[in-house]
């Protein structure tokens, strides 16, 4: 017993305990680490693709986000853990690389500077730095069997207050804005819901399931393709604001005219 007690007091015992603790922590993390969310799948890439992505990142992104994507405040945030979906959205919509500093990165789909393969490689490199949302699986983007009516209900509950009920965007505070959803690729709409870019909240799969996200996308695509005028009577496709302006202008005009006519008759 005295020998055991002496060994417990040995400095080496502390090192052994630390080693055991680190080993157990690492094992537990490997077993219980978060899996990819249902409905998403990481793009299958090779080590060569990741290295190509790193070279593209160093040439085009490192000046703002740091050589190891650790961030470079205030120029750019850390990208560790943002996942492949965030990179695919930001670069695929032309928001990044950022053309000029501003309160919000505007979409510029006509000026995407990279091929789809290069975007995949950069996304794979960033994804290799830390786990994050993956690019959505194709089964949630084909819109087959999607429930447009349910998508409309979910859109009005979660999205219309910023993007307006017609999906054409709207103003936010301090110069920010919710962009139009017309003409946006389904994959980028899904990725925006998954990653919450800029002022947008994150709708993970606990908030909206992959099927519900597909329903929302189907509703937006239906509006974009000239379906039912869900936001009102096609008055500029700006939602109820157009109807309100029309009713206010015509209605108030009629009321004034009626008041003048009644006043003249009374005189």
C-alpha positions as CSV (number, residue, x, y, z in Angstrom):
1,X,0.0,0.0,0.0
2,X,2.8,2.4,0.8
3,X,4.4,1.7,-2.5
4,X,1.1,2.4,-4.4
5,X,0.6,5.6,-2.4
6,X,4.2,6.7,-3.3
7,X,3.5,6.0,-7.0
8,X,0.3,8.1,-6.9
9,X,2.4,11.1,-5.6
10,X,5.0,10.7,-8.4
11,X,5.1,13.5,-11.0
12,X,4.9,10.9,-13.7
13,X,1.4,9.9,-12.4
14,X,0.0,13.3,-13.4
15,X,1.4,12.9,-16.9
16,X,-0.1,9.4,-17.2
17,X,-3.5,10.8,-16.0
18,X,-3.3,13.6,-18.6
19,X,-2.5,11.1,-21.4
20,X,-5.3,8.9,-20.4
21,X,-7.7,11.8,-20.2
22,X,-6.7,13.1,-23.7
23,X,-7.0,9.6,-25.1
24,X,-10.5,9.1,-23.7
25,X,-11.6,12.5,-24.8
26,X,-10.4,11.9,-28.3
27,X,-12.0,8.5,-28.5
28,X,-15.3,9.9,-27.2
29,X,-15.3,12.7,-29.7
30,X,-14.6,10.2,-32.6
31,X,-17.5,8.1,-31.4
32,X,-20.0,10.8,-30.7
33,X,-19.0,13.6,-33.1
34,X,-21.9,15.1,-35.1
35,X,-22.8,13.3,-38.2
36,X,-23.8,15.0,-41.5
37,X,-27.3,16.3,-41.3
38,X,-30.0,14.3,-43.0
39,X,-30.4,15.4,-46.6
40,X,-26.9,16.6,-47.0
41,X,-23.8,14.8,-48.3
42,X,-20.2,15.9,-48.5
43,X,-18.9,16.0,-52.0
44,X,-16.5,13.1,-52.6
45,X,-13.1,14.6,-53.3
46,X,-9.6,13.4,-53.4
47,X,-6.5,14.8,-51.5
48,X,-5.4,16.3,-54.8
49,X,-8.7,18.3,-55.0
50,X,-8.3,19.5,-51.5
51,X,-4.7,20.7,-52.3
52,X,-6.0,22.4,-55.5
53,X,-8.7,24.1,-53.3
54,X,-6.0,25.3,-50.9
55,X,-4.0,26.8,-53.7
56,X,-7.1,28.6,-55.0
57,X,-7.9,29.7,-51.5
58,X,-4.5,31.2,-51.0
59,X,-4.6,33.0,-54.3
60,X,-8.1,34.5,-53.9
61,X,-9.3,34.4,-50.3
62,X,-6.4,34.4,-47.9
63,X,-5.9,38.2,-48.0
64,X,-9.1,38.6,-46.1
65,X,-9.7,35.2,-44.4
66,X,-6.1,34.4,-43.4
67,X,-3.7,31.9,-44.9
68,X,-5.2,29.1,-42.8
69,X,-8.8,30.5,-43.0
70,X,-8.4,31.5,-39.4
71,X,-9.9,34.9,-40.1
72,X,-8.4,38.4,-40.4
73,X,-10.6,40.8,-38.5
74,X,-12.1,43.1,-39.6
75,X,-11.5,42.1,-43.2
76,X,-12.9,38.6,-43.0
77,X,-14.2,36.0,-40.5
78,X,-12.8,32.6,-39.8
79,X,-14.0,29.9,-42.2
80,X,-13.1,27.0,-40.0
81,X,-16.3,25.0,-39.5
82,X,-18.5,26.9,-42.0
83,X,-18.6,23.8,-44.2
84,X,-18.7,23.2,-47.9
85,X,-22.3,24.5,-48.3
86,X,-21.3,28.0,-47.2
87,X,-18.4,28.2,-49.7
88,X,-20.6,26.8,-52.5
89,X,-23.2,29.5,-51.8
90,X,-20.9,32.5,-51.4
91,X,-18.7,31.7,-54.3
92,X,-21.3,30.2,-56.5
93,X,-23.6,33.2,-56.3
94,X,-20.7,35.7,-57.0
95,X,-20.8,37.2,-53.5
96,X,-17.2,36.1,-52.9
97,X,-14.5,37.1,-53.5
98,X,-15.9,40.4,-52.3
99,X,-15.7,43.1,-54.9
100,X,-15.6,46.0,-52.4
101,X,-16.2,46.5,-48.7
102,X,-19.8,47.1,-47.7
103,X,-22.5,46.3,-45.2
104,X,-23.6,43.4,-47.3
105,X,-22.1,41.2,-50.1
106,X,-24.4,41.5,-53.2
107,X,-25.1,38.6,-55.4
108,X,-23.4,38.8,-58.8
109,X,-24.3,35.6,-60.6
110,X,-23.1,36.9,-64.0
111,X,-19.5,37.5,-62.6
112,X,-18.7,34.1,-61.0
113,X,-15.0,33.9,-61.4
114,X,-14.6,30.1,-60.9
115,X,-15.7,26.9,-62.6
116,X,-18.0,24.5,-60.7
117,X,-15.0,22.2,-60.3
118,X,-12.9,25.0,-58.7
119,X,-15.7,25.9,-56.4
120,X,-16.0,22.3,-55.4
121,X,-12.3,22.2,-54.7
122,X,-12.3,25.3,-52.5
123,X,-15.4,24.0,-50.7
124,X,-13.6,20.7,-50.1
125,X,-10.5,22.5,-48.7
126,X,-12.6,24.7,-46.3
127,X,-14.6,21.6,-45.3
128,X,-11.4,19.8,-44.5
129,X,-10.5,22.4,-41.8
130,X,-13.6,21.6,-39.7
131,X,-17.0,19.9,-39.9
132,X,-19.9,22.0,-41.2
133,X,-23.0,21.9,-43.4
134,X,-22.3,19.9,-46.6
135,X,-23.7,20.7,-50.1
136,X,-27.3,19.4,-50.2
137,X,-28.0,16.1,-51.8
138,X,-29.6,16.1,-55.3
139,X,-32.7,14.3,-54.1
140,X,-33.8,17.5,-52.2
141,X,-33.2,19.7,-55.2
142,X,-35.2,17.9,-58.0
143,X,-38.5,19.1,-56.5
144,X,-40.2,15.9,-57.5
145,X,-43.1,15.2,-55.1
146,X,-42.6,18.6,-53.4
147,X,-45.7,20.1,-51.7
148,X,-46.0,23.6,-53.0
149,X,-48.9,24.5,-50.8
150,X,-47.0,23.4,-47.7
151,X,-43.9,25.3,-49.0
152,X,-46.1,28.4,-49.3
153,X,-47.2,28.1,-45.7
154,X,-43.7,27.6,-44.5
155,X,-42.4,30.5,-46.6
156,X,-45.0,32.9,-45.2
157,X,-44.2,31.8,-41.7
158,X,-40.4,32.0,-41.9
159,X,-39.3,34.0,-44.9
160,X,-42.0,36.5,-46.0
161,X,-41.3,39.1,-43.3
162,X,-37.9,39.8,-44.9
163,X,-38.1,38.6,-48.5
164,X,-41.8,39.7,-48.8
165,X,-44.6,37.4,-49.7
166,X,-43.7,37.5,-53.4
167,X,-40.0,36.6,-52.8
168,X,-38.7,39.7,-54.5
169,X,-36.7,41.0,-51.5
170,X,-37.1,43.8,-49.0
171,X,-35.2,46.4,-47.0
172,X,-33.7,45.7,-43.6
173,X,-31.9,47.9,-41.1
174,X,-28.6,49.9,-41.5
175,X,-28.4,49.6,-45.2
176,X,-28.9,45.8,-45.3
177,X,-31.5,44.0,-47.4
178,X,-33.1,40.7,-48.0
179,X,-32.3,39.8,-51.7
180,X,-34.7,38.7,-54.3
181,X,-35.2,35.0,-54.6
182,X,-36.3,35.1,-58.2
183,X,-33.8,33.4,-60.5
184,X,-31.8,31.8,-57.7
185,X,-30.7,28.2,-58.2
186,X,-32.5,25.7,-55.9
187,X,-29.2,24.5,-54.5
188,X,-28.3,28.1,-53.4
189,X,-31.7,28.6,-51.8
190,X,-31.2,25.4,-49.8
191,X,-27.6,26.4,-48.8
192,X,-28.8,29.8,-47.7
193,X,-31.4,28.1,-45.4
194,X,-28.7,25.7,-44.1
195,X,-25.9,28.2,-43.5
196,X,-27.7,31.5,-42.7
197,X,-25.6,34.0,-44.7
198,X,-25.2,37.6,-43.5
199,X,-28.4,38.7,-41.8
200,X,-30.4,35.5,-42.5
201,X,-31.1,33.1,-39.6
202,X,-30.0,29.4,-39.9
203,X,-32.8,26.9,-40.6
204,X,-31.1,23.6,-39.7
205,X,-32.8,20.3,-40.1
206,X,-34.4,20.6,-36.7
207,X,-36.1,23.9,-37.7
208,X,-37.0,22.8,-41.2
209,X,-36.6,19.2,-42.4
210,X,-34.9,18.5,-45.8
211,X,-38.4,17.8,-47.2
212,X,-39.8,21.1,-45.9
213,X,-36.8,22.9,-47.4
214,X,-37.6,21.3,-50.7
215,X,-41.3,22.4,-50.4
216,X,-40.2,26.0,-49.8
217,X,-37.9,25.9,-52.8
218,X,-40.7,24.4,-54.9
219,X,-43.0,27.3,-53.8
220,X,-40.4,29.9,-54.8
221,X,-39.7,28.3,-58.1
222,X,-43.5,28.2,-58.8
223,X,-43.7,31.9,-58.2
224,X,-40.6,32.6,-60.3
225,X,-42.1,30.6,-63.2
226,X,-45.3,32.7,-63.2
227,X,-47.5,30.6,-61.1
228,X,-50.2,31.9,-58.8
229,X,-49.7,35.5,-57.7
230,X,-49.4,34.6,-54.1
231,X,-48.2,38.1,-53.1
232,X,-51.2,39.9,-54.7
233,X,-52.5,40.9,-58.1
234,X,-49.2,41.0,-60.0
235,X,-48.7,44.7,-59.2
236,X,-45.0,44.8,-59.8
237,X,-44.7,41.5,-57.9
238,X,-43.8,43.3,-54.8
239,X,-46.4,41.6,-52.6
240,X,-49.2,43.2,-50.6
241,X,-47.4,46.6,-50.6
242,X,-48.4,47.1,-54.2
243,X,-52.0,46.3,-53.5
244,X,-52.0,48.6,-50.4
245,X,-50.5,51.5,-52.4
246,X,-53.2,51.0,-55.1
247,X,-56.1,50.8,-52.6
248,X,-54.7,53.7,-50.6
249,X,-54.3,56.0,-53.6
250,X,-57.6,55.1,-55.3
251,X,-59.5,54.7,-52.1
252,X,-58.4,58.0,-50.5
253,X,-59.0,59.7,-53.9
254,X,-62.6,58.5,-54.0
255,X,-63.2,59.4,-50.4
256,X,-62.0,63.0,-51.0
257,X,-64.1,63.3,-54.1
258,X,-67.1,62.0,-52.2
259,X,-66.5,64.5,-49.3
260,X,-66.2,67.4,-51.8
261,X,-69.4,66.3,-53.6
262,X,-71.3,65.9,-50.3
263,X,-70.1,69.3,-49.2
264,X,-71.3,71.0,-52.3
265,X,-74.7,69.4,-52.1
266,X,-75.0,70.6,-48.5
267,X,-74.1,74.1,-49.5
